[in-house]
């Protein structure tokens, strides 16, 4: 491993488990240090690697976002890489059955929270001429049935990164994003098991997803984390305003 992120300070939101935890492990492997932020760090949270510490923060609360950024800078003196990964996945629903309170909750985290995190990190990122990677989704680009709220929130992430890249480029800040397809995280498997009560089995559902990809398999959390590390690092110094699909070639 090339350790292109050696000594860089990274802040990863949604870092307690799942994709966020995998991103932190990858950054640590490449020599980075920093902060994992999440709502809570409980028994099911992944252990943090050496050089990383935890901050509990709700990114839907702007005051908590300000405090999270300030605490990261206080601990490490700067922020070189901001990974905006925290997000909510609501239950699937027909358009006519959408709960608007659920819409507000998801948008507060996936869209407003992402923007607040980016906004308040700009002074630190300007000092470091840093990089930002936002976690979008394949649903930043396409839609699926019964996923209107999630799709709209992740389309918003794409708009945020494209506009912010144009606004912040003059400060030397790069803003990019990733668009994972289905990834076999605990969260996805839990949703598949829940839907299996009234639909296809877990095995059948996974096989159906795999059949939609060029590689005949799902992309892994490690592959997504590697893409985040690439976008955040110096190898991607000429890339900004882009959303990279990491989906094993979904049609």
Helices and strands as residue ranges (DSSP letters): E 9-13, H 18-29, E 33-38, E 52-56, H 62-76, E 81-84, G 95-97, H 100-107, I 108-113, H 114-128, E 131-135, G 138-140, H 148-168, G 169-171, E 174-180, H 186-196, H 202-211, H 221-232, G 234-236, E 243-246
